[in-house]
Structure formats: structure tokens, C-alpha cells
Amino acid sequence: MNAAAAQEFSGAPLGTPVYELTHLSKTYARNLVVALEDINLTLRKGSFTSVIGSSGCGKSTLLKIMAGLIPPTKGRVILQGLPVTGPRRDIGMMFQQATLFPWKTAVENIVLPIEIRDGKAAAKQAMGKAHELLDIVGLKGFENVYPNELSGGMAQRASICRMLITEPAVLLLDEPFSALDELSRDMMNMELQRICHEQDATAFLVTHSIQEAVILSDEIVVLKPRPGRIAEIVKVDLPRPRTLDMMTTPKFGAIVDYIRSLLDKGEEM
């Protein structure tokens, strides 16, 4: 991409830094396998960032380090001014599957993190907030429904509520809608955009879909093949709220093509 085209995609400055990764590296097998190398990344308040790259480039490893599930080999991970040394209350995580407990109702699943952390009395007090979240994601009236009575998309909406109930500083999303059909996935992406906007949430998404990354993100981190290194951070200057109609526009297509060219170039290295 030439300088003029790159400038066209650059977005306005976002909020204050929330998550800061500095010279982050991860090796396995006594340093014989390098999964990530010298990752430098800042997530700002209210921003939506996606990471994309070929299979095995370290996307999931990066997410696990950010969540405090595994330590980096080198570098620092700072969230709200404090090092991430393990799982924390201010980190929300959402996986590819809804992972709701089948013997609990939707609202009981949502307050479960609070029940585990603070006890049943605190979970009971959080019921009002849980009902508000269910209303936000369009599940009003499904509070007492069990997971096996929910569609895949509805179950993932409930999972979003469970992630938001603890009011985390950052949302880490590991391909949360990959198991859904294309129409449901598009709908849930638009729903996720709306929820993040209403909650002023800071989100970080792992995805294999360039289109999904572009429609949701302010910035897209393109990783090179293993060892995972940042090829480029592409800023997406599309107006918000985003709509599915934007996916047919020349500007959207140009961003998709540029990111694909970065990925293709990385595969050739």
C-alpha cells in the first residue's frame, strides 16, 4: 500500500492506554520453538482490536498470555498499570463454545463468576444487573431458560453477558462465533459491536476471517508465520456504527485486499 492509501485507512486517536505489551516473546521446548517474538502492542480504552494470521502463528498463545493463563518468556504485559501475572477479575474471556452449565438457567450462568468469586449472596445481588445485560443482548424473557433450550447464537449472547457481569477492563475473544452459520455470525458481530459501544468496552479478538476483523475493528494486528511477529498494524477508518452493507463497498474491499496481501507476503517469507 502506498503512503496515500495507508493514510486513508488511518483512524482518529482512541482513548487512554489500557493494555500494554512490550517486547513480548514466548518460547517452548527449552527455547527450541519460538511461538512469539518481540510483540509490542497497546490497546486503548474503548477500542476494538483484532489479530489475524495463518494457523500456528501464535494468535492463541498471545491471547493466553494476555489473559494471564500462561507467562511470557520475555517482555511485559501491563493492564491498567499493573503486571498481568495470572488470571484477573478485570479480564473477561470468551471462547469458541458457549460453555454454559446445562443445569443452570441463563441468568444463573451469568452470575456464576460472581458466585464463585464472592459467594451466593453477592450473586443474588447481581441478579438485577444480569437481567439488564440479558435485555441489552435481546434475551429478555429467557432468564429462566436452560442452555439446551437456547440456539447457538442465543447461548453465545448469554456468554457475552457472563463476561460483562464482572465489568472487566478488557474483553478477550477467541473466535467466539466461529461455530455459528454465516448469517448468525454476521448478526452476532453486529450485536457485539453494539454491546461494546454501549459498554465502552476495550476488546481484543482472535479471528481467521479478514472480513470479520475489518467490520469490527479499529486496528488489525497482522502476524507473520511462526515465529509470530507483527507484520503491520492496520488502522481501519470506517464510520461507526458499522453495517453489513459496508462489506460491499470499495473501501472495505480495499482494506480486505491489503490485509490479504500482507498475509500472502508473510507466507512467502
N, C-alpha and C positions, 0 to 999 in steps of 0.2 A: 504494500500500500504506500502511495506517495505521501508526502507531508501534508498536502492539502486534504486528501481523503482521510488521513488519520485525524486531522484537526476536526473534520466534520463529525466524527464519531465521539469526540471528547465531550464529557458531560460537565455540569456545574459542580463545584466543590460540595461535598456532603458534610455530615456532622463531625463532631469530635471523635478522635480515635477511641475505639472500644477494645479491639483485639489487635495485638501487635506480635508478629512473628519475625524474629531476627536471626539470620544466618542459621536457619533450621536444617538439620541433616538427620537422617536415620539410616543405620546400617544393621544388617542381620548376619548371622553365621560368622561370628567373630570378625566382623568388618569385611567379610568377603563379598557380601551382597549389599550394594548401595541402593536403597529404595528412594531416598530423597536427598537432594544436595543443595545447600545454600539457598533455602527458601526465605524470601523477605516479603512480607505482606502485611498490610494494615486494613482492618475493617472499621468503617466509620459508622457512627450512630445513625440508624435508620436506613442503612444501605443494604442492598441485596447483591451478593457476590456469588458467582458460580465458578466451579473448577471443572475443566474438561481436558481429556487426554485419552490416549489409547489404553487398552487394558494392560494392567501391570505397571503403569507409570507412577503409582504411589498415591492416587487420589484418596483411597480409603485409609491408607496409612496416615496421610495428612489429617484427615478428619478425626481419626482415633487419637492422634497426638493433641489436636485442638480440644477434644473432649476430655482429655486427661486420662484416657484409658490405657495408653502406653506412653513411655517417656521418649523424648528425642535423644539421639546420641550426642548431638551438639546443638547449640543455639538456645534461644529463649522463647517462651510463649507467655505473653502477658495479657491478662484480661482485667479490665478496669483497674489497672495499676498494680495488680498482684500476679505473681507467677502461677501458672497452672501446673500443679504437681500431682493432680488426681481429679476424680470426678467432683464437680462443684454444683451448688444449688443454683448458681446464676448461669448455668449452661443447660439449654434444652436440646434434646436429641430426638430425632425421628428417623425410623428405619424404613426399609422397603416394605415390610409387612406391618400391619397394624398392631400385632402382639397385644391385643386386649385379652383380659382374663375372661373366659367364657362363662364363669359362674357369677360374674358381677355385671350389674346393669351398666349402661353407658355412663351415667352420672357417677356411679361408684368407681368405675375405671378412671374417670377423670380426676377424682380427688385422691386416688390411691397414692401418688407420690407424697402428698401431704400427710396421709395416714401413716405411711412408712416412716416419714421423717419426724413428724410431730405428734402422732397419736390420733385416736379416733375422735376425740373432742375437737381437735383442730380441723380434721376432715369434715366434721359436721358443720363447723362454722364456715367452711369454704364452699358449702353446697350452693349458696346464693351466687357466688362468682362462677361456679361451674354451670349453673343454669344460664347465666348471662353469656358465657362462651358458647354454649350449645345454640343459643339464639343467634349469635354472631355468625356461626358457620351453617345456619339453616337447619339445625336439628331440633328445633323447639317441638315438643311433643314426643320426642324419642328418648326422653331422660331415663325411663324405666325399662327400655328395650334391651335385650341381651344381644351380644355380638353376633350370634348366629342368625339373628333376625335383621341384621343390617347388610346392605350391599357393600361391595369393596370400597366404593367412594365414600359412603357414609361412615364406615369403620375408620377410614383414614381421617375424616373430619373429626371424629371423636378423638383420634390420636393427636391431632393438632391441638384440641382443647386440653388434653392431658399435658402436652408440652408447655402450653401457655399458662396453666393454672398457677405455677410457681413464679410467674413473672420473670423469666430468665433474661439476662442481658444479651444473650446471643442464641440464635436458633441454628443448630447444625442438622442438615437434612441429607440423608444418604439415599438418594434416588427414591423418595417416598411414594411416588406414583407409578413406578416402572411396571408394577404388576397389573395396572389397570388398562382397559382398552383405550384406544386413541381418543375417542370422544370424551370419555370420563377423565382422562388425563388432562386434556385441554381445559375442561371445566374446573378441575381441581387446581390447576395452575393459576387460573384467573381468581379462584377463591383464595388461594394462598397469597396472591398479590394484594387482594383487598384486605385480608386479615393483617398482613404485615404493615400495610399503610395505616390501618386503624389503630394498631398497637404500637406504631413507630418502632417496629422490631428490626433488629440487625440480623440478617440471615446469611448463611453460607451453605450452598447447595452443591453436592456431588452429582453429576449427570453425565450420561453418554450422548445426550441429544443436544446438538448445536442449536436447533430451533427453540428448545425449551430454555436453554441458557440465555439466548438473546431476548426472548419475550419477557423473561422475568428480571433480568439483571441490570444493575448499574455498571458493573465491571465483570469481566470474564477472564479468569486466570487460565491461560493455555499452558499445559505442561508438556514437556518433551518426554519421549520414551525413557524408560529406566536407564540411568538413574533420573528420577523425576526432578526436573529443573524448570523454572519458569521461562517459557519462550517469549511470552509477552502478556501484559495485562491490557485487555482491550476494553475501552470505555464505550458504553452503549448510550448514545444520545437519542433516545426515542421518547416522545412525550408520555407522561403518565396521567391517568391510568392507561396501561397498555390494553389493547383489544386484540382478539384473534384476527380481525381484519388486517391488522398491521403486518401479518405474516405474508401477505400477498403484495406488499409494497416493494418498490425497487430498493429503497434504503435498507429495509430488513434483509432482503436478498443479498445486498452487497456486504453486509456485516457477516452473514452466514458464510458467504463465499470466502471472505477474508480469513475467518477463523478456520475454515476447512483447508485453506492454503497453508496456514501455519501448522496444522496437524500433519498435512501431507509432507511438508518440508521437514518436520521433526522425524517422520518415519524414514526419510531418506538419509538421515544423519547416522 
